[in-house]
Amino acid sequence: MPTDPVPGGCLCGAVTFALMPPLDGVIVCHCADCRRSSGHVWASVPVPTDRLHLHGAAGLRWFAGAPGVERGFCGLCGASLFWRSAGAGLMAVA
């Protein structure tokens, strides 16, 4: 099982992060909100928030689309990056 951090970020580099293993499998959501947000199904990896390390968050913006739910995206390039539910302790990372 890999132990090295998994790097990630948006298209323009204004938001960068690392995910600390172990990582669970990919989850896919087909709900209308996820399809509107991503242009297709939303595929992500659930990560405990303490294993998500933001290195650059200059462009990170949050959109509250439903009560208790937020989607994180880059305000500069528009890349969809995160989904979180209040109090869950997990972040879904695209």
N, C-alpha and C positions, 0 to 999 in steps of 0.2 A: 504494500500500500504506500503511495507517495506521501512524503512528509514535507516536501518543499512547498512554500507558499505559492498559490496560484494567482498570477497577476491578472488584472482586468482594468477596464476603463472605457471611456466614451470615444467617439470617433475623433474628436479634436484634441483630446488629452487634458481637458480642463477638470475632469473627474478621473482619478486613478485610485485603485484599491488593490488589496491582496486578500485572498481567502485562505484561511489556515486549515489544512486537512485535519481529520478526515472529512470528506464531503459525501453527502448522500447522493442518490441517483437523481436524475432530472425529473421534474414534475411538469406536466403540461396542463394548462387551463384553456378551456374552450368557451368560457363565459363571454357575453357580449362586451363587457368592459375591457377584458383582456384582448379580445380581438380588435376592438377600436384603438386601444393603446398601442398595440404592436403591429397592426396590419395583418395579423394572422393569429394563430394560437400563441399563447405566452408560454415559453419554455424557460424554466429557471431551476436553480439549485437552492434548496433551503439551507441556510447557514445560521447558526446561533450568532446573535449580534456581537458577542465577545470574540468571535473568530473572523469578523469582517473588519479589516483595518483600512480606513480611508487615509490615503496619502495626500491626495489633492482633491479639494471639494469646492474649488473656486466657482465652478459652474453648476453645482448641485442645487436642484430645485425640487420641491415637493408639491404634489397635487393631491388634495383630499377629494376623491371622487365619490366616496360613500362614507357614511359614519364609521369612524374608527379605522379606516383604511387609507393608506397613502401610497402613491407611486412616485419614485424618484427618477429624475431624468436630468440630462444636461441642458441647462438653459441656453447654452451657446450653439451646440450642434443638434440638439433635439433627441439624442440617443436615449432610449428607454433602458433603465439600468436596474431599478429595485422596486420591490413591492413589500409593504409591511403592514401588519395589523397591530393596532395598539395593544400593548401588554403581552404580546405573544412571545417575545424574546427571540424571534426568528426574522431573518430577512430573506426574501426570495430574490436571488441575483440572476439576471438574464445571462 
